[in-house]
Every structure is written in structure tokens, then in C-alpha cells.
Amino acid sequence: LFVPFASIAVFLPAFTYFFGTAGIIYEFVLTSALFTLERYRVLRKLLPDFHPSLKDFFSLDDMDRYFIKMIIRMILNNVRILRIKSE
């Protein structure tokens, strides 16, 4: 939890000063990357055998398809309810 706060406190003022509004975006990307690396480091300490692969991030398995189908179904149901209420 210290990493994102420290990163924001250090980088946000500097990036906003040097890059203006775009600096907020740069700071957000940098803070997110640092936070992700910190979480990965802690996770590797807790689970030494943890080795994620890029394939796992960019491929869909049956569980992913199930969750996507449920999310789409929920969205369609909500749209249907909103359409009925507006009529």
C-alpha cells in the first residue's frame, strides 16, 4: 500500500508540472506499473512456485467464457428492464 501513495506523492506533482494534464496520465500508468510489480513481488514471496505466463492473460478458457456470458446476460436483462420502465 505504500508504493502507490509514495508514487503519487512523488510523481504526480513532477509530471503535472513538466507535462501538464498529460502528466496525470503518465503518472497513473507509472503508478499502476509500480503497484503491479510490487504486488507480483509480494505474491512471489508468498507463493514461490507462482509463474504466470502471458498466454494466461491473453487467452480465454471455459471459465472466462462463462463469466463473459453471465455479464452479457446481466447487461441485456438490465437494458430490457430499463426499456420496459421507459415505455
NULUMGU-729768 format. One record per residue: residue number from 1; residue in three letters; x, y negated, z of N, C-alpha, C in turn. Coordinates in Angstrom, 1 decimal. Example, Ala and Ser with C-alpha at 12.3 -4.5 7.8 and 13.67 -1.06 7.14 Angstrom:
<recs>
1  ALA  13.2  5.7  7.8  12.3  4.5  7.8  13.2  3.3  7.8
2  SER  12.8  2.2  7.1  13.7  1.1  7.1  12.9  0.0  7.9
</recs>
This chain:
<recs>
1  LEU  0.8  1.2  0.0  0.0  0.0  0.0  0.9  -1.3  0.0
2  PHE  2.1  -1.1  0.4  2.9  -2.3  0.5  3.3  -2.8  -0.9
3  VAL  3.5  -1.8  -1.8  4.0  -2.1  -3.2  3.1  -3.1  -3.9
4  PRO  1.8  -2.8  -4.0  1.0  -3.8  -4.8  1.0  -5.2  -4.2
5  PHE  0.9  -5.2  -2.9  0.8  -6.6  -2.2  2.1  -7.3  -2.4
6  ALA  3.3  -6.6  -2.2  4.6  -7.3  -2.4  4.7  -7.7  -3.9
7  SER  4.3  -6.8  -4.8  4.5  -7.1  -6.2  3.6  -8.3  -6.6
8  ILE  2.4  -8.4  -6.1  1.5  -9.5  -6.4  2.1  -10.8  -5.8
9  ALA  2.6  -10.7  -4.6  3.1  -11.9  -3.9  4.4  -12.4  -4.6
10  VAL  5.2  -11.5  -5.2  6.4  -12.0  -5.8  6.2  -12.3  -7.3
11  PHE  5.5  -11.4  -8.0  5.4  -11.6  -9.5  4.3  -12.6  -9.9
12  LEU  3.2  -12.6  -9.2  2.1  -13.4  -9.7  2.5  -14.9  -9.8
13  PRO  3.0  -15.5  -8.7  3.4  -16.9  -8.9  4.4  -17.2  -10.0
14  ALA  5.4  -16.3  -10.0  6.5  -16.5  -11.0  6.0  -16.3  -12.4
15  PHE  5.2  -15.3  -12.7  4.7  -15.0  -14.0  3.7  -16.1  -14.4
16  THR  2.9  -16.5  -13.5  1.9  -17.6  -13.8  2.7  -18.9  -14.2
17  TYR  3.7  -19.2  -13.4  4.5  -20.4  -13.7  5.2  -20.3  -15.1
18  PHE  5.8  -19.2  -15.4  6.5  -19.1  -16.6  5.7  -18.8  -17.9
19  PHE  4.6  -18.0  -17.7  3.8  -17.6  -18.8  2.4  -18.1  -18.8
20  GLY  2.0  -18.9  -17.8  0.6  -19.4  -17.8  -0.4  -18.3  -17.5
21  THR  -1.5  -18.5  -18.1  -2.6  -17.5  -17.9  -2.2  -16.1  -18.3
22  ALA  -1.4  -16.0  -19.4  -1.0  -14.7  -19.9  -0.1  -14.0  -18.8
23  GLY  0.5  -14.8  -17.9  1.4  -14.2  -16.9  0.6  -13.4  -15.9
24  ILE  -0.7  -13.7  -15.7  -1.6  -12.9  -14.9  -1.7  -11.5  -15.4
25  ILE  -1.9  -11.4  -16.7  -2.0  -10.1  -17.4  -0.6  -9.3  -17.2
26  TYR  0.5  -10.0  -17.5  1.8  -9.4  -17.3  2.0  -8.8  -15.9
27  GLU  1.6  -9.7  -14.9  1.8  -9.3  -13.5  0.9  -8.1  -13.2
28  PHE  -0.3  -8.1  -13.7  -1.2  -7.0  -13.5  -0.7  -5.7  -14.0
29  VAL  -0.2  -5.7  -15.3  0.4  -4.5  -15.9  1.6  -4.0  -15.1
30  LEU  2.5  -4.9  -14.7  3.7  -4.6  -14.0  3.3  -4.0  -12.6
31  THR  2.4  -4.7  -11.9  2.0  -4.2  -10.6  1.3  -2.8  -10.7
32  SER  0.5  -2.6  -11.7  -0.1  -1.3  -11.9  0.9  -0.2  -12.1
33  ALA  1.9  -0.5  -13.0  3.0  0.4  -13.3  3.8  0.8  -12.0
34  LEU  4.2  -0.3  -11.2  4.9  0.0  -10.0  4.1  0.8  -9.0
35  PHE  2.8  0.5  -8.9  2.0  1.2  -7.9  1.8  2.7  -8.4
36  THR  1.7  2.9  -9.7  1.6  4.3  -10.2  2.9  5.0  -9.9
37  LEU  4.0  4.4  -10.1  5.3  5.1  -9.8  5.5  5.4  -8.4
38  GLU  5.0  4.5  -7.5  5.1  4.7  -6.1  4.2  5.8  -5.6
39  ARG  3.0  5.9  -6.2  2.1  7.0  -5.8  2.7  8.3  -6.3
40  TYR  3.3  8.3  -7.5  3.9  9.5  -8.1  5.0  10.0  -7.2
41  ARG  5.9  9.0  -6.7  7.0  9.4  -5.8  6.5  10.0  -4.5
42  VAL  5.5  9.4  -3.9  4.9  10.0  -2.7  4.3  11.4  -2.9
43  LEU  3.6  11.5  -4.0  3.0  12.8  -4.4  4.0  13.9  -4.6
44  ARG  5.2  13.5  -5.2  6.2  14.5  -5.4  6.9  14.9  -4.1
45  LYS  6.9  14.0  -3.1  7.4  14.3  -1.7  6.4  15.3  -1.1
46  LEU  5.1  15.1  -1.2  4.2  16.0  -0.6  4.0  17.3  -1.3
47  LEU  4.1  17.3  -2.6  3.9  18.5  -3.5  5.1  18.6  -4.4
48  PRO  6.2  19.2  -4.0  7.4  19.3  -4.8  7.3  20.0  -6.1
49  ASP  6.3  20.9  -6.2  6.1  21.6  -7.5  5.2  20.9  -8.4
50  PHE  4.8  19.7  -8.1  3.9  18.9  -8.9  4.6  18.3  -10.2
51  HIS  4.2  18.8  -11.4  4.8  18.3  -12.6  3.7  18.0  -13.6
52  PRO  3.2  16.8  -13.6  2.2  16.5  -14.7  2.8  16.4  -16.0
53  SER  2.1  16.8  -17.0  2.5  16.7  -18.4  1.7  15.7  -19.1
54  LEU  2.2  15.1  -20.2  1.5  14.1  -21.0  0.3  14.8  -21.6
55  LYS  0.5  16.0  -22.0  -0.6  16.8  -22.6  -1.9  16.8  -21.7
56  ASP  -1.7  16.9  -20.4  -2.8  17.0  -19.5  -3.5  15.6  -19.5
57  PHE  -2.9  14.6  -19.7  -3.5  13.3  -19.7  -4.3  13.0  -21.0
58  PHE  -3.8  13.6  -22.1  -4.4  13.2  -23.4  -5.2  14.4  -24.0
59  SER  -5.5  15.4  -23.3  -6.3  16.5  -23.8  -7.6  16.7  -23.0
60  LEU  -8.6  17.2  -23.6  -9.9  17.4  -22.9  -10.1  18.9  -22.6
61  ASP  -10.4  19.3  -21.4  -10.7  20.6  -21.1  -12.2  20.7  -20.9
62  ASP  -12.7  21.9  -20.5  -14.1  22.1  -20.3  -14.7  21.2  -19.2
63  MET  -13.9  21.0  -18.1  -14.3  20.2  -17.0  -14.5  18.7  -17.5
64  ASP  -13.5  18.2  -18.3  -13.6  16.9  -18.8  -14.9  16.7  -19.7
65  ARG  -15.1  17.7  -20.5  -16.3  17.7  -21.4  -17.6  17.6  -20.6
66  TYR  -17.6  18.4  -19.5  -18.8  18.5  -18.6  -19.0  17.1  -18.0
67  PHE  -18.0  16.4  -17.5  -18.1  15.1  -16.8  -18.6  14.1  -17.9
68  ILE  -18.0  14.1  -19.1  -18.4  13.2  -20.1  -19.9  13.4  -20.5
69  LYS  -20.3  14.6  -20.6  -21.7  14.9  -20.9  -22.6  14.4  -19.8
70  MET  -22.2  14.6  -18.6  -23.1  14.1  -17.5  -23.1  12.6  -17.4
71  ILE  -22.0  11.9  -17.7  -22.0  10.4  -17.7  -22.9  9.9  -18.8
72  ILE  -22.8  10.5  -20.0  -23.6  10.1  -21.1  -25.1  10.3  -20.8
73  ARG  -25.4  11.4  -20.2  -26.8  11.7  -19.9  -27.3  10.7  -18.9
74  MET  -26.5  10.3  -17.9  -26.9  9.4  -16.9  -27.1  8.0  -17.5
75  ILE  -26.2  7.6  -18.4  -26.4  6.3  -19.1  -27.6  6.3  -19.9
76  LEU  -27.9  7.3  -20.7  -29.1  7.4  -21.5  -30.4  7.4  -20.7
77  ASN  -30.4  8.1  -19.5  -31.5  8.0  -18.6  -31.8  6.6  -18.1
78  ASN  -30.7  5.9  -17.7  -30.8  4.5  -17.2  -31.3  3.6  -18.3
79  VAL  -30.9  3.8  -19.5  -31.3  3.0  -20.7  -32.8  3.2  -20.9
80  ARG  -33.2  4.5  -20.9  -34.6  4.9  -21.1  -35.5  4.2  -20.0
81  ILE  -35.0  4.3  -18.7  -35.8  3.7  -17.6  -35.9  2.2  -17.8
82  LEU  -34.8  1.5  -18.3  -34.9  0.1  -18.5  -35.8  -0.3  -19.6
83  ARG  -35.8  0.5  -20.7  -36.7  0.3  -21.8  -38.2  0.4  -21.4
84  ILE  -38.5  1.4  -20.6  -39.8  1.6  -20.1  -40.3  0.4  -19.2
85  LYS  -39.4  -0.1  -18.4  -39.7  -1.2  -17.5  -40.0  -2.5  -18.3
86  SER  -39.2  -2.7  -19.4  -39.4  -3.9  -20.1  -40.6  -3.9  -21.0
87  GLU  -41.2  -2.8  -21.3  -42.4  -2.8  -22.1  -43.6  -3.2  -21.4
</recs>
